Amino acid sequence: MTDAYFLYMIEFTSGMNPPGRCDIVREGLRSWIVAQGLSYGMGALGGSYRLYGYVGPGQFETPEVRDTLGQWIRNQRLCGTVRLGAIVGPDPPSLLDPITECVFEIDTLTESDRAEAAAYHDEVRRKIAAWNARPRGPI
């Protein structure tokens, strides 16, 4: 297949990852894809909770490449759900298509990562509680 693609999505578990983890994984993923000589599209909507896109078009987007990408992701420090789609072509898939081909959970955070995430999310909750408790005057 000369114009092959596959979708990917990494959903970071809310409240479990240290701040900036999506950015770190996104830049690592971008570097990995480019180093493999692959084409790609990438997005990250949802407040750094979702990293998604596609690999392709190209003649090298195969189940083996998809599985190698899955192994690369398994070696990253994060907590979440990974989805890797079926190889399709010649037209690109819609980023709205469900991804059911290869789905797995990952939790490779260190104790230090977990402590950093807990402290960060506790501080965010404290700030929200303080904001909600502030005195309010007439509008």
VENVENCOR-V894421 format. One record per run of one state. SS is the DSSP state (H for helix, E for strand, - for the rest). FROM is the first residue (numbers start at 1). TO is the last residue. If there is no record, write none. Layout:
# VENVENCOR-V894421
ss=SS from=FROM to=TO
ss=SS from=FROM to=TO
This chain:
# VENVENCOR-V894421
ss=- from=1 to=3
ss=E from=4 to=12
ss=- from=13 to=20
ss=H from=21 to=35
ss=- from=36 to=39
ss=E from=40 to=43
ss=- from=44 to=49
ss=E from=50 to=58
ss=- from=59 to=62
ss=H from=63 to=74
ss=- from=75 to=78
ss=E from=79 to=84
ss=- from=85 to=87
ss=E from=88 to=88
ss=- from=89 to=101
ss=E from=102 to=107
ss=- from=108 to=110
ss=H from=111 to=133
ss=- from=134 to=139
